[in-house]
Amino acid sequence: MFGGIHHVAVAVRNLEEALAFYHGKLGLALGKQATVPDQGVKAALLPLGEDEIELLEPTNPAGGVARFLEKKGEGVHHFCVETSDVAAAIERAKTLGLQLIDQAPRQGLAGTIGFLHPSATQGVLVELAQPAEEGPHPHAPATGIRAVGMTTLYLATKDPAASAEALSRNYEAKATGLASDPRFGARTCVVEIGSSRVTLIDAAEFAASPVGGRILAGRGEGLCGLCIAVEDLDDALRHLGQNGIPTERLGDASVGFLAWIPAERAHGVNLFLSAAARRA
């Protein structure tokens, strides 16, 4: 029923400024743009291979995205799980006793959609979407960081085992056991939802580590970053340096490198880059 993560949505204060960074400086392709009145947002989609980043600027000061910005500032707002039958997915959620925002499907930028309440997914807002039939996403641009996909979404949680169990049940996912990740100084667990991955990070260990404390920056549990695969990591780092975007390297040859763009430079999102041949 669930094909994977369709997109990750980022709440921003000014869409044009965010596009100047993600499209202009990073060089991500620019897809559909629209105003969605019933959600109170202006939105732009940035394709990454078969994945997408969605930028959301509120148009309704009383809407959910505006309230999110007021409370938490810019950052990852929700992620969207693709399904072949959103009506059936909503009914399945009801049988599992999950709290819903939408009791029936409606139209959205991603196709036919419905939102689950954050209580259904460890405090994270999740959208279910049955995408409309569209042509293939554009290939990675020849310039910029040359992104080809999203390798994982990072979620800090107090109880990774319980979170993995909930995600596995709610989205027919598969989870690995907990393992130490020296790049973050914390135990992690990978959950595969269809063709996509969510990496759960032990929030207590993460917050106490030098890197994790900076990544969380007082936000605590919740979505704390995403990793983008690029065609050539060294070329991507050169491009970022030439555009005045410094990065930090996490890890070594034994565990694989991640390049980190801190959230304060990326509209509230901790962005990690990995080589396309290596999963993060």
BATI-275816 format. One line per field, with one value per residue (C-alpha): residue in three letters; x, y, z. Coordinates in steps of 0.001 Angstrom, whole numbers. Layout:
BEGIN
kevo: ala/...;
c1: X/...;
c2: Y/...;
c3: Z/...;
***
This chain:
BEGIN
kevo: met/phe/gly/gly/ile/his/his/val/ala/val/ala/val/arg/asn/leu/glu/glu/ala/leu/ala/phe/tyr/his/gly/lys/leu/gly/leu/ala/leu/gly/lys/gln/ala/thr/val/pro/asp/gln/gly/val/lys/ala/ala/leu/leu/pro/leu/gly/glu/asp/glu/ile/glu/leu/leu/glu/pro/thr/asn/pro/ala/gly/gly/val/ala/arg/phe/leu/glu/lys/lys/gly/glu/gly/val/his/his/phe/cys/val/glu/thr/ser/asp/val/ala/ala/ala/ile/glu/arg/ala/lys/thr/leu/gly/leu/gln/leu/ile/asp/gln/ala/pro/arg/gln/gly/leu/ala/gly/thr/ile/gly/phe/leu/his/pro/ser/ala/thr/gln/gly/val/leu/val/glu/leu/ala/gln/pro/ala/glu/glu/gly/pro/his/pro/his/ala/pro/ala/thr/gly/ile/arg/ala/val/gly/met/thr/thr/leu/tyr/leu/ala/thr/lys/asp/pro/ala/ala/ser/ala/glu/ala/leu/ser/arg/asn/tyr/glu/ala/lys/ala/thr/gly/leu/ala/ser/asp/pro/arg/phe/gly/ala/arg/thr/cys/val/val/glu/ile/gly/ser/ser/arg/val/thr/leu/ile/asp/ala/ala/glu/phe/ala/ala/ser/pro/val/gly/gly/arg/ile/leu/ala/gly/arg/gly/glu/gly/leu/cys/gly/leu/cys/ile/ala/val/glu/asp/leu/asp/asp/ala/leu/arg/his/leu/gly/gln/asn/gly/ile/pro/thr/glu/arg/leu/gly/asp/ala/ser/val/gly/phe/leu/ala/trp/ile/pro/ala/glu/arg/ala/his/gly/val/asn/leu/phe/leu/ser/ala/ala/ala/arg/arg/ala;
c1: 0/2847/5429/7804/8289/6912/8257/9533/7890/9826/8079/9761/8999/9673/9368/11479/14349/14173/14167/17198/19033/17647/17255/19665/22645/22238/21044/18065/15595/12432/9132/5502/4577/1095/-976/-3116/-5909/-7383/-3950/-3113/244/2271/4272/7117/8353/12037/12512/15394/15424/12176/11858/10904/11395/8317/8781/5774/5220/2058/-561/-2993/-1579/-3922/-3077/-1065/2170/2046/1514/4405/6728/5627/6281/9322/10740/11714/12332/10913/7128/6002/6760/4456/4051/2959/153/-1636/-5019/-5264/-8891/-7936/-4893/-7133/-9550/-6618/-5444/-8934/-8896/-5522/-7047/-4816/-5968/-6697/-6843/-8653/-11451/-11704/-9387/-9136/-7122/-3685/-539/764/-2461/-5263/-4208/-5087/-3211/-2680/-2505/1074/109/-21/3683/5689/4689/5431/2834/2436/610/-696/-802/-1978/-65/-1681/-240/2656/5689/9099/11001/13749/17269/19786/20895/24360/25361/24956/25247/23638/21206/19843/17627/16934/18671/17082/15064/16400/14025/15228/13145/13354/12531/13827/12604/9027/9133/10352/7541/4947/6266/6424/2807/1388/3167/3917/7589/10643/13078/16656/18008/19678/23331/25884/26592/29864/28998/26234/27471/24209/22396/20305/17671/16697/13035/12252/8887/8505/11539/12417/14132/13698/16654/15616/18220/18278/17448/19073/22416/22192/21577/24516/26978/28947/27481/23989/23632/24297/21989/19070/19781/17114/14410/14335/12432/11180/12379/15900/17340/17468/20227/20524/22478/24646/26388/29855/30331/33682/32254/29226/31470/33494/30294/29093/32432/32353/28879/29881/28160/30588/30072/31358/32365/31009/32545/35564/36433/35374/31767/31414/31428/28450/28755/26623/25075/23824/20188/20915/22261/19439/16189/15971/16860/19982/21030/23404/24997/26244/27767/25075/26680/26538/23389/23453;
c2: 0/2428/3147/5360/8976/11212/14500/16332/19688/22657/25652/28937/32567/33769/31420/33521/33704/29951/29334/31587/29130/25736/26447/29319/28287/24533/24184/21917/21622/23701/21927/22855/26063/26888/28642/26193/28258/25524/24891/28609/28293/29150/26092/25101/21590/20799/17362/15156/12137/10368/12403/16016/18832/21021/24606/26154/29849/30674/32931/32550/33941/31658/28530/25498/26463/29987/28547/26133/29017/31043/28150/26432/28680/27509/23796/20437/20660/17180/14285/12682/8939/7852/5332/3728/4225/7106/6351/2813/4135/6490/3669/1490/4257/4368/605/1006/3659/6440/10009/11747/15355/14417/11865/11564/12286/15747/17385/18858/19820/16234/14730/13200/13561/13148/14130/12040/13777/14045/11707/8883/9192/10034/13691/14131/15415/12928/13404/10472/11110/9328/11312/12337/10800/12980/12702/11689/14089/16102/14740/16288/19680/19779/22490/22908/19995/17642/15969/12600/11596/11664/8842/9238/11473/11827/11683/12135/10178/9304/5659/4491/931/2045/4538/1830/-446/2299/3181/-494/-1019/2202/2184/-1505/-694/-2806/-1810/-2757/-3182/-352/226/2841/5535/7339/10172/11289/9880/8006/4784/4736/2488/2467/2078/1305/2618/1199/2345/5124/5303/7090/6964/7101/8563/8099/11672/11513/10239/12557/15693/14834/14401/17406/17114/16096/18981/21425/19628/19546/23091/22959/21458/18115/15236/15370/15649/17009/16718/14992/13528/14205/11935/13752/12514/13546/14577/16305/18341/19236/20462/22567/24106/24927/26490/28656/29858/30737/27763/26120/22487/20170/16553/13869/10395/8844/6292/3369/4555/6898/10654/12940/16628/18740/22129/23406/24420/28111/28187/26157/27740/25633/22271/20302/19158/16249/15253/11776/10236/8664/5215/5166/5071/7406;
c3: 0/817/-1871/83/1083/-1649/-297/2756/3447/4833/6393/5386/6085/2549/-410/-2772/-285/282/-3473/-3815/-1552/-2580/-6298/-6816/-4671/-4279/-7855/-7129/-10003/-9708/-10285/-9714/-7882/-6618/-3989/-1999/-386/1832/3374/3570/1792/-1271/-2262/-4553/-5311/-5803/-7415/-6226/-8497/-7567/-4345/-3646/-1175/-781/414/2181/2908/4879/3322/6216/9489/11452/9450/10528/8775/10218/13713/13166/12210/15210/17594/16087/13390/9919/9455/8420/8796/7727/5464/2927/2419/-1056/-1406/-4335/-2636/-200/690/1691/3605/5600/6394/7463/9805/11339/11991/13731/15976/14644/15078/11781/10671/7441/7757/3952/1009/-510/-3254/-2558/-4403/-4205/-5591/-3523/103/3759/6923/10023/13385/14769/17626/15064/14227/17343/17249/13525/11070/8190/4907/2868/-873/-3983/-6621/-9869/-13011/-14132/-16330/-14933/-12718/-14408/-14231/-11850/-13219/-14757/-12274/-8515/-6111/-8688/-6336/-7421/-4484/-776/1090/4521/6813/10375/13324/16916/19416/23110/22408/18998/19520/20254/17381/15006/16126/15560/12103/11145/12188/10771/7392/6794/7272/8107/10860/11645/15154/17050/16203/17253/14652/15466/13081/15441/18726/19239/18482/15316/13801/10125/9161/5524/4333/846/-1122/1361/4715/8024/10419/14063/16424/20194/21263/24714/23410/20406/22490/24753/21863/20522/17025/18090/20520/17690/15255/17679/18905/21589/19338/21151/19591/16028/12462/12607/9108/5763/3629/-88/-2428/-4976/-8103/-6904/-3275/-3830/-6707/-4582/-1764/-4208/-5541/-2019/-1118/-4238/-3232/318/1967/4410/5377/8062/7483/9774/9882/8237/5582/7787/8239/5279/5139/5443/4612/6938/6170/9561/9876/10309/6743/5166/6404/9530/7943/8812/5348/4908/1613/740/-2363/-4546/-4349/-539/1568/4589;
***
